[in-house]
Amino acid sequence: MIAVTDDGLVCEITNMFDADGDETDDFSAAVVGIVRVGDDEWFTVVFEEYETVRTH
């Protein structure tokens, strides 16, 4: 899965975690995701704080 920032940067969502802190592949169960921005740069996304444009 990917995330696209407001300024158009396309990033890979490398991992997602549910409310219990367990890793999940189910986007509907995920509450946070780890997004790879660059070679050595990641950030955490709290999904409820962001607008979902579409999911695949």
All heavy atoms as TSV, in Angstrom:
chain	resi	resn	atom	element	x	y	z
A	1	MET	N	N	0.843	-1.178	0.000
A	1	MET	CA	C	0.000	0.000	0.000
A	1	MET	C	C	0.887	1.239	0.000
A	1	MET	O	O	2.033	1.177	0.405
A	1	MET	CB	C	-0.905	0.001	1.217
A	1	MET	CG	C	-2.026	-1.011	1.107
A	1	MET	SD	S	-3.333	-0.743	2.302
A	1	MET	CE	C	-2.523	-1.265	3.778
A	2	ILE	N	N	0.303	2.314	-0.422
A	2	ILE	CA	C	1.043	3.563	-0.492
A	2	ILE	C	C	0.279	4.675	0.217
A	2	ILE	O	O	-0.925	4.593	0.426
A	2	ILE	CB	C	1.338	3.991	-1.940
A	2	ILE	CG1	C	0.046	4.217	-2.723
A	2	ILE	CG2	C	2.231	2.992	-2.641
A	2	ILE	CD1	C	0.268	4.901	-4.062
A	3	ALA	N	N	1.007	5.694	0.558
A	3	ALA	CA	C	0.441	6.931	1.087
A	3	ALA	C	C	0.953	8.059	0.207
A	3	ALA	O	O	2.095	8.017	-0.256
A	3	ALA	CB	C	0.876	7.150	2.537
A	4	VAL	N	N	0.123	9.040	-0.021
A	4	VAL	CA	C	0.513	10.204	-0.814
A	4	VAL	C	C	0.354	11.429	0.073
A	4	VAL	O	O	-0.713	11.675	0.624
A	4	VAL	CB	C	-0.357	10.338	-2.086
A	4	VAL	CG1	C	0.069	11.548	-2.895
A	4	VAL	CG2	C	-0.285	9.067	-2.926
A	5	THR	N	N	1.422	12.191	0.202
A	5	THR	CA	C	1.379	13.375	1.047
A	5	THR	C	C	0.663	14.514	0.332
A	5	THR	O	O	0.423	14.458	-0.877
A	5	THR	CB	C	2.802	13.833	1.422
A	5	THR	OG1	O	3.491	14.212	0.225
A	5	THR	CG2	C	3.572	12.730	2.133
A	6	ASP	N	N	0.337	15.559	1.077
A	6	ASP	CA	C	-0.327	16.729	0.499
A	6	ASP	C	C	0.474	17.358	-0.638
A	6	ASP	O	O	-0.093	17.917	-1.565
A	6	ASP	CB	C	-0.584	17.793	1.564
A	6	ASP	CG	C	-1.698	17.414	2.508
A	6	ASP	OD1	O	-2.487	16.503	2.176
A	6	ASP	OD2	O	-1.780	18.012	3.593
A	7	ASP	N	N	1.796	17.245	-0.551
A	7	ASP	CA	C	2.624	17.840	-1.605
A	7	ASP	C	C	2.974	16.851	-2.717
A	7	ASP	O	O	3.816	17.127	-3.563
A	7	ASP	CB	C	3.885	18.473	-1.016
A	7	ASP	CG	C	4.757	17.480	-0.276
A	7	ASP	OD1	O	4.370	16.303	-0.123
A	7	ASP	OD2	O	5.860	17.894	0.150
A	8	GLY	N	N	2.309	15.674	-2.721
A	8	GLY	CA	C	2.443	14.735	-3.824
A	8	GLY	C	C	3.516	13.675	-3.688
A	8	GLY	O	O	3.726	12.892	-4.595
A	9	LEU	N	N	4.207	13.628	-2.559
A	9	LEU	CA	C	5.230	12.606	-2.347
A	9	LEU	C	C	4.552	11.250	-2.159
A	9	LEU	O	O	3.668	11.102	-1.318
A	9	LEU	CB	C	6.070	12.953	-1.113
A	9	LEU	CG	C	7.194	11.998	-0.753
A	9	LEU	CD1	C	8.246	11.964	-1.863
A	9	LEU	CD2	C	7.827	12.422	0.560
A	10	VAL	N	N	4.953	10.265	-2.950
A	10	VAL	CA	C	4.392	8.917	-2.860
A	10	VAL	C	C	5.304	8.084	-1.968
A	10	VAL	O	O	6.508	7.984	-2.215
A	10	VAL	CB	C	4.269	8.278	-4.260
A	10	VAL	CG1	C	3.748	6.860	-4.156
A	10	VAL	CG2	C	3.378	9.122	-5.149
A	11	CYS	N	N	4.726	7.494	-0.921
A	11	CYS	CA	C	5.488	6.740	0.076
A	11	CYS	C	C	4.884	5.352	0.262
A	11	CYS	O	O	3.682	5.168	0.112
A	11	CYS	CB	C	5.451	7.454	1.427
A	11	CYS	SG	S	5.887	9.185	1.376
A	12	GLU	N	N	5.723	4.398	0.627
A	12	GLU	CA	C	5.270	3.037	0.898
A	12	GLU	C	C	4.859	2.880	2.357
A	12	GLU	O	O	5.583	3.314	3.258
A	12	GLU	CB	C	6.404	2.062	0.593
A	12	GLU	CG	C	6.090	0.627	0.925
A	12	GLU	CD	C	7.283	-0.294	0.793
A	12	GLU	OE1	O	8.411	0.180	0.566
A	12	GLU	OE2	O	7.080	-1.509	0.939
A	13	ILE	N	N	3.686	2.288	2.596
A	13	ILE	CA	C	3.297	1.907	3.955
A	13	ILE	C	C	3.915	0.539	4.189
A	13	ILE	O	O	3.534	-0.450	3.558
A	13	ILE	CB	C	1.769	1.842	4.119
A	13	ILE	CG1	C	1.149	3.202	3.825
A	13	ILE	CG2	C	1.399	1.371	5.520
A	13	ILE	CD1	C	-0.378	3.201	3.806
A	14	THR	N	N	4.921	0.482	5.061
A	14	THR	CA	C	5.676	-0.758	5.244
A	14	THR	C	C	5.044	-1.695	6.262
A	14	THR	O	O	5.175	-2.912	6.126
A	14	THR	CB	C	7.120	-0.464	5.668
A	14	THR	OG1	O	7.112	0.258	6.902
A	14	THR	CG2	C	7.844	0.336	4.593
A	15	ASN	N	N	4.391	-1.145	7.284
A	15	ASN	CA	C	3.771	-1.953	8.329
A	15	ASN	C	C	2.536	-1.237	8.842
A	15	ASN	O	O	2.486	-0.007	8.837
A	15	ASN	CB	C	4.716	-2.155	9.526
A	15	ASN	CG	C	6.030	-2.754	9.140
A	15	ASN	OD1	O	6.903	-2.044	8.679
A	15	ASN	ND2	N	6.167	-4.053	9.317
A	16	MET	N	N	1.560	-2.009	9.323
A	16	MET	CA	C	0.369	-1.445	9.958
A	16	MET	C	C	0.107	-2.224	11.246
A	16	MET	O	O	0.401	-3.424	11.328
A	16	MET	CB	C	-0.850	-1.556	9.039
A	16	MET	CG	C	-0.727	-0.769	7.761
A	16	MET	SD	S	-2.237	-0.767	6.758
A	16	MET	CE	C	-2.516	-2.501	6.471
A	17	PHE	N	N	-0.455	-1.514	12.233
A	17	PHE	CA	C	-0.721	-2.123	13.528
A	17	PHE	C	C	-2.149	-1.819	13.967
A	17	PHE	O	O	-2.658	-0.722	13.715
A	17	PHE	CB	C	0.269	-1.599	14.570
A	17	PHE	CG	C	1.692	-1.960	14.223
A	17	PHE	CD1	C	2.476	-1.122	13.448
A	17	PHE	CD2	C	2.224	-3.162	14.649
A	17	PHE	CE1	C	3.770	-1.456	13.104
A	17	PHE	CE2	C	3.524	-3.518	14.314
A	17	PHE	CZ	C	4.299	-2.658	13.544
A	18	ASP	N	N	-2.770	-2.792	14.645
A	18	ASP	CA	C	-4.144	-2.619	15.118
A	18	ASP	C	C	-4.140	-1.998	16.516
A	18	ASP	O	O	-3.080	-1.676	17.068
A	18	ASP	CB	C	-4.924	-3.935	15.072
A	18	ASP	CG	C	-4.378	-5.010	15.992
A	18	ASP	OD1	O	-3.613	-4.699	16.943
A	18	ASP	OD2	O	-4.741	-6.184	15.787
A	19	ALA	N	N	-5.308	-1.843	17.110
A	19	ALA	CA	C	-5.456	-1.189	18.413
A	19	ALA	C	C	-4.769	-1.954	19.537
A	19	ALA	O	O	-4.460	-1.376	20.581
A	19	ALA	CB	C	-6.935	-1.011	18.736
A	20	ASP	N	N	-4.508	-3.239	19.335
A	20	ASP	CA	C	-3.807	-4.042	20.346
A	20	ASP	C	C	-2.301	-4.021	20.156
A	20	ASP	O	O	-1.565	-4.647	20.920
A	20	ASP	CB	C	-4.299	-5.492	20.297
A	20	ASP	CG	C	-5.762	-5.615	20.670
A	20	ASP	OD1	O	-6.206	-4.885	21.584
A	20	ASP	OD2	O	-6.460	-6.435	20.045
A	21	GLY	N	N	-1.819	-3.338	19.123
A	21	GLY	CA	C	-0.391	-3.277	18.847
A	21	GLY	C	C	0.119	-4.438	18.021
A	21	GLY	O	O	1.325	-4.576	17.825
A	22	ASP	N	N	-0.805	-5.257	17.514
A	22	ASP	CA	C	-0.419	-6.385	16.677
A	22	ASP	C	C	-0.314	-5.941	15.224
A	22	ASP	O	O	-1.134	-5.162	14.746
A	22	ASP	CB	C	-1.448	-7.522	16.784
A	22	ASP	CG	C	-1.520	-8.092	18.186
A	22	ASP	OD1	O	-0.461	-8.208	18.840
A	22	ASP	OD2	O	-2.638	-8.415	18.631
A	23	GLU	N	N	0.669	-6.473	14.517
A	23	GLU	CA	C	0.818	-6.150	13.105
A	23	GLU	C	C	-0.346	-6.752	12.323
A	23	GLU	O	O	-0.802	-7.856	12.614
A	23	GLU	CB	C	2.139	-6.691	12.577
A	23	GLU	CG	C	2.496	-6.148	11.222
A	23	GLU	CD	C	3.941	-6.371	10.841
A	23	GLU	OE1	O	4.702	-6.982	11.606
A	23	GLU	OE2	O	4.292	-5.919	9.744
A	24	THR	N	N	-0.844	-6.003	11.344
A	24	THR	CA	C	-1.979	-6.450	10.547
A	24	THR	C	C	-1.790	-6.057	9.087
A	24	THR	O	O	-1.094	-5.089	8.790
A	24	THR	CB	C	-3.303	-5.868	11.072
A	24	THR	OG1	O	-4.390	-6.409	10.317
A	24	THR	CG2	C	-3.351	-4.364	11.015
A	25	ASP	N	N	-2.404	-6.824	8.206
A	25	ASP	CA	C	-2.463	-6.476	6.784
A	25	ASP	C	C	-3.834	-5.926	6.419
A	25	ASP	O	O	-4.070	-5.528	5.284
A	25	ASP	CB	C	-2.183	-7.704	5.920
A	25	ASP	CG	C	-0.735	-8.146	6.010
A	25	ASP	OD1	O	0.141	-7.290	6.233
A	25	ASP	OD2	O	-0.472	-9.349	5.849
A	26	ASP	N	N	-4.735	-5.905	7.397
A	26	ASP	CA	C	-6.120	-5.471	7.188
A	26	ASP	C	C	-6.231	-3.970	7.458
A	26	ASP	O	O	-6.197	-3.528	8.608
A	26	ASP	CB	C	-7.042	-6.255	8.111
A	26	ASP	CG	C	-8.509	-5.887	7.958
A	26	ASP	OD1	O	-8.837	-5.056	7.089
A	26	ASP	OD2	O	-9.317	-6.444	8.719
A	27	PHE	N	N	-6.361	-3.184	6.387
A	27	PHE	CA	C	-6.415	-1.732	6.546
A	27	PHE	C	C	-7.568	-1.303	7.448
A	27	PHE	O	O	-7.437	-0.363	8.228
A	27	PHE	CB	C	-6.518	-1.042	5.179
A	27	PHE	CG	C	-6.467	0.450	5.279
A	27	PHE	CD1	C	-5.266	1.101	5.453
A	27	PHE	CD2	C	-7.623	1.205	5.206
A	27	PHE	CE1	C	-5.207	2.483	5.561
A	27	PHE	CE2	C	-7.582	2.587	5.308
A	27	PHE	CZ	C	-6.362	3.219	5.491
A	28	SER	N	N	-8.698	-1.990	7.372
A	28	SER	CA	C	-9.855	-1.593	8.190
A	28	SER	C	C	-9.613	-1.821	9.679
A	28	SER	O	O	-10.257	-1.193	10.512
A	28	SER	CB	C	-11.112	-2.326	7.733
A	28	SER	OG	O	-10.979	-3.720	7.929
A	29	ALA	N	N	-8.691	-2.705	10.040
A	29	ALA	CA	C	-8.368	-2.960	11.445
A	29	ALA	C	C	-7.187	-2.118	11.929
A	29	ALA	O	O	-6.973	-1.975	13.134
A	29	ALA	CB	C	-8.057	-4.441	11.650
A	30	ALA	N	N	-6.431	-1.561	11.002
A	30	ALA	CA	C	-5.218	-0.820	11.354
A	30	ALA	C	C	-5.554	0.550	11.926
A	30	ALA	O	O	-6.464	1.229	11.461
A	30	ALA	CB	C	-4.337	-0.666	10.124
A	31	VAL	N	N	-4.808	0.948	12.952
A	31	VAL	CA	C	-4.968	2.283	13.523
A	31	VAL	C	C	-3.745	3.155	13.255
A	31	VAL	O	O	-3.846	4.377	13.240
A	31	VAL	CB	C	-5.275	2.237	15.036
A	31	VAL	CG1	C	-6.628	1.612	15.287
A	31	VAL	CG2	C	-4.202	1.515	15.807
A	32	VAL	N	N	-2.589	2.536	13.062
A	32	VAL	CA	C	-1.376	3.280	12.715
A	32	VAL	C	C	-0.620	2.534	11.635
A	32	VAL	O	O	-0.748	1.322	11.484
A	32	VAL	CB	C	-0.433	3.521	13.920
A	32	VAL	CG1	C	-1.083	4.362	14.981
A	32	VAL	CG2	C	0.088	2.222	14.480
A	33	GLY	N	N	0.190	3.281	10.908
A	33	GLY	CA	C	1.035	2.691	9.889
A	33	GLY	C	C	2.412	3.318	9.922
A	33	GLY	O	O	2.575	4.452	10.367
A	34	ILE	N	N	3.390	2.556	9.475
A	34	ILE	CA	C	4.752	3.055	9.340
A	34	ILE	C	C	4.968	3.321	7.855
A	34	ILE	O	O	4.753	2.450	7.018
A	34	ILE	CB	C	5.783	2.023	9.844
A	34	ILE	CG1	C	5.442	1.560	11.261
A	34	ILE	CG2	C	7.196	2.593	9.749
A	34	ILE	CD1	C	5.382	2.658	12.293
A	35	VAL	N	N	5.370	4.541	7.533
A	35	VAL	CA	C	5.513	4.964	6.149
A	35	VAL	C	C	6.978	5.264	5.870
A	35	VAL	O	O	7.611	6.029	6.603
A	35	VAL	CB	C	4.641	6.214	5.862
A	35	VAL	CG1	C	4.820	6.684	4.445
A	35	VAL	CG2	C	3.182	5.907	6.154
A	36	ARG	N	N	7.492	4.656	4.804
A	36	ARG	CA	C	8.878	4.900	4.400
A	36	ARG	C	C	8.906	6.098	3.467
A	36	ARG	O	O	8.313	6.090	2.391
A	36	ARG	CB	C	9.439	3.682	3.697
A	36	ARG	CG	C	10.877	3.839	3.342
A	36	ARG	CD	C	11.402	2.587	2.712
A	36	ARG	NE	N	12.828	2.749	2.482
A	36	ARG	CZ	C	13.577	1.851	1.918
A	36	ARG	NH1	N	13.050	0.713	1.529
A	36	ARG	NH2	N	14.850	2.082	1.738
A	37	VAL	N	N	9.610	7.134	3.904
A	37	VAL	CA	C	9.695	8.375	3.139
A	37	VAL	C	C	10.944	8.385	2.261
A	37	VAL	O	O	10.919	8.857	1.146
A	37	VAL	CB	C	9.700	9.604	4.077
A	37	VAL	CG1	C	9.797	10.892	3.299
A	37	VAL	CG2	C	8.474	9.596	4.952
A	38	GLY	N	N	12.032	7.847	2.763
A	38	GLY	CA	C	13.292	7.815	2.033
A	38	GLY	C	C	14.102	6.618	2.471
A	38	GLY	O	O	13.619	5.760	3.216
A	39	ASP	N	N	15.347	6.552	2.023
A	39	ASP	CA	C	16.197	5.409	2.338
A	39	ASP	C	C	16.319	5.156	3.834
A	39	ASP	O	O	16.251	4.025	4.285
A	39	ASP	CB	C	17.591	5.593	1.737
A	39	ASP	CG	C	17.570	5.477	0.222
A	39	ASP	OD1	O	16.648	4.830	-0.315
A	39	ASP	OD2	O	18.473	6.037	-0.422
A	40	ASP	N	N	16.499	6.185	4.605
A	40	ASP	CA	C	16.662	6.051	6.058
A	40	ASP	C	C	15.678	6.931	6.816
A	40	ASP	O	O	15.992	7.441	7.884
A	40	ASP	CB	C	18.094	6.414	6.469
A	40	ASP	CG	C	19.108	5.428	5.935
A	40	ASP	OD1	O	18.810	4.216	5.945
A	40	ASP	OD2	O	20.197	5.847	5.511
A	41	GLU	N	N	14.489	7.117	6.269
A	41	GLU	CA	C	13.517	7.997	6.916
A	41	GLU	C	C	12.125	7.374	6.880
A	41	GLU	O	O	11.633	6.992	5.831
A	41	GLU	CB	C	13.495	9.349	6.204
A	41	GLU	CG	C	12.652	10.382	6.886
A	41	GLU	CD	C	12.721	11.729	6.199
A	41	GLU	OE1	O	13.425	11.881	5.190
A	41	GLU	OE2	O	12.033	12.635	6.679
A	42	TRP	N	N	11.528	7.248	8.060
A	42	TRP	CA	C	10.182	6.713	8.201
A	42	TRP	C	C	9.387	7.657	9.092
A	42	TRP	O	O	9.946	8.423	9.857
A	42	TRP	CB	C	10.213	5.345	8.895
A	42	TRP	CG	C	10.756	4.242	8.066
A	42	TRP	CD1	C	10.052	3.372	7.294
A	42	TRP	CD2	C	12.122	3.864	7.917
A	42	TRP	NE1	N	10.882	2.479	6.685
A	42	TRP	CE2	C	12.168	2.758	7.049
A	42	TRP	CE3	C	13.311	4.340	8.427
A	42	TRP	CZ2	C	13.348	2.134	6.689
A	42	TRP	CZ3	C	14.496	3.726	8.069
A	42	TRP	CH2	C	14.492	2.630	7.211
A	43	PHE	N	N	8.061	7.600	8.987
A	43	PHE	CA	C	7.232	8.294	9.959
A	43	PHE	C	C	6.008	7.454	10.254
A	43	PHE	O	O	5.647	6.557	9.503
A	43	PHE	CB	C	6.887	9.733	9.549
A	43	PHE	CG	C	6.076	9.870	8.287
A	43	PHE	CD1	C	4.689	9.841	8.327
A	43	PHE	CD2	C	6.692	10.077	7.064
A	43	PHE	CE1	C	3.938	9.996	7.171
A	43	PHE	CE2	C	5.946	10.234	5.902
A	43	PHE	CZ	C	4.573	10.189	5.965
A	44	THR	N	N	5.409	7.737	11.390
A	44	THR	CA	C	4.222	7.019	11.840
A	44	THR	C	C	2.992	7.820	11.472
A	44	THR	O	O	2.947	9.030	11.682
A	44	THR	CB	C	4.260	6.821	13.365
A	44	THR	OG1	O	5.468	6.147	13.709
A	44	THR	CG2	C	3.078	6.008	13.840
A	45	VAL	N	N	1.990	7.137	10.927
A	45	VAL	CA	C	0.735	7.773	10.542
A	45	VAL	C	C	-0.375	7.190	11.403
A	45	VAL	O	O	-0.534	5.972	11.462
A	45	VAL	CB	C	0.414	7.512	9.051
A	45	VAL	CG1	C	-0.947	8.064	8.689
A	45	VAL	CG2	C	1.488	8.087	8.166
A	46	VAL	N	N	-1.098	8.053	12.106
A	46	VAL	CA	C	-2.303	7.639	12.827
A	46	VAL	C	C	-3.446	7.819	11.839
A	46	VAL	O	O	-3.791	8.935	11.475
A	46	VAL	CB	C	-2.514	8.484	14.103
A	46	VAL	CG1	C	-3.792	8.060	14.814
A	46	VAL	CG2	C	-1.300	8.367	15.023
A	47	PHE	N	N	-4.009	6.707	11.369
A	47	PHE	CA	C	-4.943	6.760	10.255
A	47	PHE	C	C	-6.181	7.611	10.523
A	47	PHE	O	O	-6.676	8.271	9.620
A	47	PHE	CB	C	-5.352	5.349	9.826
A	47	PHE	CG	C	-4.228	4.573	9.206
A	47	PHE	CD1	C	-3.927	3.291	9.637
A	47	PHE	CD2	C	-3.470	5.115	8.180
A	47	PHE	CE1	C	-2.896	2.571	9.054
A	47	PHE	CE2	C	-2.432	4.397	7.588
A	47	PHE	CZ	C	-2.147	3.127	8.034
A	48	GLU	N	N	-6.672	7.650	11.741
A	48	GLU	CA	C	-7.881	8.434	12.003
A	48	GLU	C	C	-7.630	9.938	11.890
A	48	GLU	O	O	-8.563	10.710	11.777
A	48	GLU	CB	C	-8.472	8.096	13.363
A	48	GLU	CG	C	-7.605	8.509	14.533
A	48	GLU	CD	C	-8.174	8.085	15.869
A	48	GLU	OE1	O	-9.007	7.175	15.915
A	48	GLU	OE2	O	-7.769	8.671	16.874
A	49	GLU	N	N	-6.375	10.363	11.881
A	49	GLU	CA	C	-6.042	11.777	11.763
A	49	GLU	C	C	-5.898	12.235	10.312
A	49	GLU	O	O	-5.647	13.401	10.052
A	49	GLU	CB	C	-4.759	12.079	12.528
A	49	GLU	CG	C	-4.905	11.872	14.031
A	49	GLU	CD	C	-3.619	12.105	14.781
A	49	GLU	OE1	O	-2.593	12.454	14.161
A	49	GLU	OE2	O	-3.631	11.917	16.000
A	50	TYR	N	N	-6.029	11.299	9.370
A	50	TYR	CA	C	-5.838	11.628	7.963
A	50	TYR	C	C	-7.048	11.229	7.152
A	50	TYR	O	O	-7.761	10.294	7.468
A	50	TYR	CB	C	-4.590	10.917	7.408
A	50	TYR	CG	C	-3.329	11.459	8.026
A	50	TYR	CD1	C	-2.812	10.911	9.189
A	50	TYR	CD2	C	-2.679	12.545	7.463
A	50	TYR	CE1	C	-1.663	11.421	9.776
A	50	TYR	CE2	C	-1.537	13.060	8.028
A	50	TYR	CZ	C	-1.035	12.490	9.195
A	50	TYR	OH	O	0.082	13.008	9.764
A	51	GLU	N	N	-7.256	11.933	6.069
A	51	GLU	CA	C	-8.374	11.651	5.177
A	51	GLU	C	C	-7.990	10.526	4.223
A	51	GLU	O	O	-6.929	10.528	3.621
A	51	GLU	CB	C	-8.674	12.906	4.354
A	51	GLU	CG	C	-9.765	12.715	3.337
A	51	GLU	CD	C	-9.979	13.965	2.498
A	51	GLU	OE1	O	-9.352	14.999	2.778
A	51	GLU	OE2	O	-10.765	13.869	1.551
A	52	THR	N	N	-8.845	9.532	4.121
A	52	THR	CA	C	-8.650	8.455	3.163
A	52	THR	C	C	-9.297	8.864	1.851
A	52	THR	O	O	-10.496	9.063	1.789
A	52	THR	CB	C	-9.287	7.148	3.656
A	52	THR	OG1	O	-8.704	6.807	4.904
A	52	THR	CG2	C	-9.074	6.022	2.670
A	53	VAL	N	N	-8.481	9.014	0.831
A	53	VAL	CA	C	-9.004	9.385	-0.475
A	53	VAL	C	C	-9.568	8.138	-1.144
A	53	VAL	O	O	-10.653	8.109	-1.655
A	53	VAL	CB	C	-7.919	10.048	-1.332
A	53	VAL	CG1	C	-8.460	10.355	-2.726
A	53	VAL	CG2	C	-7.434	11.313	-0.657
A	54	ARG	N	N	-8.786	7.065	-1.111
A	54	ARG	CA	C	-9.262	5.768	-1.600
A	54	ARG	C	C	-8.297	4.701	-1.106
A	54	ARG	O	O	-7.140	4.978	-0.800
A	54	ARG	CB	C	-9.374	5.749	-3.110
A	54	ARG	CG	C	-8.056	5.798	-3.816
A	54	ARG	CD	C	-8.207	5.933	-5.300
A	54	ARG	NE	N	-7.131	6.839	-5.694
A	54	ARG	CZ	C	-6.874	7.206	-6.906
A	54	ARG	NH1	N	-7.625	6.787	-7.867
A	54	ARG	NH2	N	-5.912	8.011	-7.181
A	55	THR	N	N	-8.781	3.492	-1.037
A	55	THR	CA	C	-7.954	2.361	-0.647
A	55	THR	C	C	-8.060	1.278	-1.689
A	55	THR	O	O	-9.083	1.142	-2.355
A	55	THR	CB	C	-8.366	1.801	0.725
A	55	THR	OG1	O	-9.727	1.395	0.666
A	55	THR	CG2	C	-8.184	2.824	1.824
A	56	HIS	N	N	-7.005	0.522	-1.818
A	56	HIS	CA	C	-6.976	-0.591	-2.780
A	56	HIS	C	C	-6.599	-1.854	-2.057
A	56	HIS	O	O	-5.778	-1.891	-1.250
A	56	HIS	CB	C	-5.970	-0.353	-3.899
A	56	HIS	CG	C	-6.313	0.812	-4.750
A	56	HIS	ND1	N	-7.189	0.734	-5.791
A	56	HIS	CD2	C	-5.885	2.096	-4.698
A	56	HIS	CE1	C	-7.286	1.914	-6.369
A	56	HIS	NE2	N	-6.515	2.750	-5.725
